[in-house]
């Protein structure tokens, strides 16, 4: 299987399967002299890991990361990148492959089973194998290092809708997103009981629901990207679309732009007292002509409901026989919840890549 790598100068390759011995990543192109600690990486992994509440899969994985190469010890607990490939690994500790025995020859509707088998002629039915969202843990690890490459850039994401329920943006509070009493990464405290009751009913029915995630990067300098085949928004959209179960991506106002006018959609500009331009709105989501403007970069994406549900669904098996499938095992009733830290990681990797490309082409950081 090819295509396990993304990025140009900051290149990330992931490896491993959901029910294999371990998963890992290799980050090639990270500049030398970047300082970080294992705690920096682990903090982001802990936000993504399963089993943290009743609203996510109960698979128990500590997701303890090991750094295998590309660093030298610095002061105290700090590690310093050497410029050589940085390799990281997480051991899988809580596989229950027997849960998938009944579907070894059956194609779960809504999953990649049929398409995967049609392409490769073989598939790992244990939790989806390589196509499992388990792989995204290594993207999060890579994203934690990518953040260190980006001076002065803050990247945050939040869940803004779950199924038919949406947050009240008037209540938006970034500080609440990682609060211990917030299992949904929502920025709206009032949405927690609403989401809780809603998802409890869905979970108890053995069903699932989708979500919308919004990710914002602040402090991004103007000039990242290129106007034709290396558009910054193009690469962001591709990175977010590569996350498991994502079926739609928009930048800035996105599809709402089609219902606006030229006057309403244009982000007007004035010169500030400090001699720098001030945009009066941000419908473009911080990117114009494929190049960052210096405004916050804003993107949203839609995550479909997981197809691993207890309701019998019609399908076929590998021999072409009609079957009814019930997917057993431990699954997220709303897989979009744990997509929040993955969104931050993917945006960080794209921005780190474009930052290094911009510096290499223009000589300016």
C-alpha angles and dihedrals in degrees: 000000000000130000100063093133133077133182133047111234096005096047124183124194119184127196140182139059136259094254099027125107095269147343126226150161140219118212112201122187100030105148119247120256098039109143123211141145132228086245089061090057095039093052092063092042091053090056091056102038121113128248098044096123141000088263096070136051113297094222104133110224120153089197092210107183127219124196108216105178148358099058143089125205115263131181118327109331096343123124121202121210115235098201092255121110113297111218123195132182140190121194116225108232109168110047119152101187092167089072088071099046094102093056098046089111098025130087115229108221111242093021129099093251099108096038092046092050092045091055103040104020089228135061139183103237093188102108092325095299111222093001092059121115086236085088091067091074088077092049087056090051090050091046092054089059092043089059088061090058092057113077114213096355122134120196121191134165135189140183107250102174138022116192107305094346122092134184124248104246090204086071095051111148118168091192090063095056094084096033114136090237092055112082093170105057087237119158091211114079091197091060095063097082090041093052091042095056092041096050094041089060092047092046094049090050089056091242135115142221138207132238145203120232125197121202125190131190118196127188094034108152121237115258105047114135134025134257102245127023100359099051111163092223090048091057093043091052091049092048094049092044089054090065112103116269095008111141103170140026131189133182120214110330089351113176091005087069089072089065095048131085128241090254093049097043100046113099102225120214136213131178114254126221089256092060093254125117120257119207114214094209139006108222089139093061094236097303129096123177090354092302128106116250099200092256121116112288109231127189135164132193138189121232116201122224112272112257092219098103137141095235109103111251128193118245143131135255130232090272092056097253122143112250141170115230132205112184111219127187135070113316139163112255085206111023089183091077095070091040089077097082089038089057091053091049095050093048090048091052093049093047093047090051093049092044091057092043091051092048091048094050101040103022088232125115 
